């Protein structure tokens, strides 16, 4: 399994969200062309990790232009 270095902190935060708000989990959107790579790797990598390791990532302009969080 591939985990971010701070996944324990994220896991604890998600647990708080579950308890406080009935949070059921994260939602991830991806371009269909990214799916095979995700299935082959067995996990999602951060964009930074992908860029540093020459893993092809399809940029979806809609996400970058309209859903900036």
Buried (B, 14 or more C-beta within 10 A) or exposed (E): EEEEEEEEEEEEEBEEBEEEEEEEEEEEEBEEEBEEBEEEEEEBBEEEEBEEEEEEBEEBEEEEEEEEE
